[in-house]
Amino acid sequence: MRKLSIAILALLPTHSFAQATCAPRDAVVPMLQENYGERQQASGLDAAGNVAFELYANEASGTWTLIATTAAGVSCLIGSGNAFQLSDVPLPGQEG
């Protein structure tokens, strides 16, 4: 099923972003939520503040997807997989 949805994503209008599969964020996020039950777990901006990276995951099934979104609202698939786990490792300087 996951391969089918990624194939469907590939059919959406694409844009070049490091040879990645891209589509409007407004189409990508609902697909991740509806097809995989993934919700946003983390996000951050690149050093220049031009690209938002978002990690979506389904804690129950373990699936995860990492997307990068440009200021123009185009999201590109960076990676996806299985065995997602939340980390309880404290950030440096926040130990114990």
C-alpha positions in Angstrom: 0.0 0.0 0.0 2.9 2.4 0.9 4.5 1.9 -2.5 1.2 2.6 -4.2 0.7 5.9 -2.4 4.3 6.9 -3.2 3.6 6.0 -6.8 0.5 8.2 -6.7 2.5 11.0 -5.2 4.9 10.6 -8.1 2.0 11.3 -10.5 1.3 14.7 -8.9 2.8 17.8 -10.5 6.5 17.6 -9.7 9.3 20.1 -9.2 13.0 19.6 -9.1 14.4 19.4 -5.6 17.5 17.2 -5.5 15.8 14.7 -7.9 13.2 14.0 -5.2 9.5 13.3 -5.6 7.7 16.6 -5.0 4.1 17.8 -4.8 2.2 20.7 -3.1 2.3 20.4 0.7 -1.5 20.7 0.8 -1.7 17.4 -1.1 1.2 15.6 0.7 0.2 16.1 4.3 -3.4 14.8 4.0 -2.1 11.8 2.1 0.3 10.9 4.9 -2.4 11.3 7.5 -5.1 9.4 5.6 -3.1 6.6 4.1 -0.6 5.9 6.9 -2.1 7.6 10.0 1.1 9.6 10.3 1.1 12.9 12.1 3.9 15.5 12.5 6.4 14.5 15.2 9.1 17.1 14.6 10.0 20.0 12.4 12.8 22.5 11.8 14.2 24.9 9.4 17.4 24.7 7.4 20.3 27.1 8.4 19.1 29.7 5.9 15.5 29.4 7.0 14.4 28.7 3.5 13.3 25.0 3.8 11.2 23.4 6.5 11.9 19.8 7.3 9.0 17.8 8.8 9.0 14.3 10.2 5.7 12.5 10.1 5.2 9.1 11.8 2.6 6.6 13.0 3.7 5.5 16.5 1.5 2.4 16.4 2.6 1.0 13.0 6.1 2.5 13.1 6.0 4.1 9.6 7.7 7.4 9.1 8.2 10.0 6.3 10.6 12.9 6.1 9.6 15.8 3.8 11.2 19.1 3.0 9.0 22.0 2.1 10.1 25.2 0.2 8.7 28.6 0.9 6.6 28.2 -2.3 4.7 25.3 -0.5 6.3 22.5 -2.5 7.1 19.4 -0.4 9.6 16.8 -1.5 10.0 13.3 -0.1 13.4 12.9 1.5 12.9 9.5 3.0 10.5 7.0 4.5 10.6 3.7 6.4 9.6 1.6 9.3 10.5 1.1 13.0 9.9 4.7 14.1 10.5 5.3 17.8 10.3 8.4 19.9 13.6 9.1 21.7 13.7 10.0 25.3 17.3 11.0 25.2 17.6 14.5 26.7 19.1 17.3 24.7 22.7 18.4 25.6 22.6 20.6 28.7 19.2 19.3 29.8 20.4 16.0 31.4 18.8 15.0 34.6 
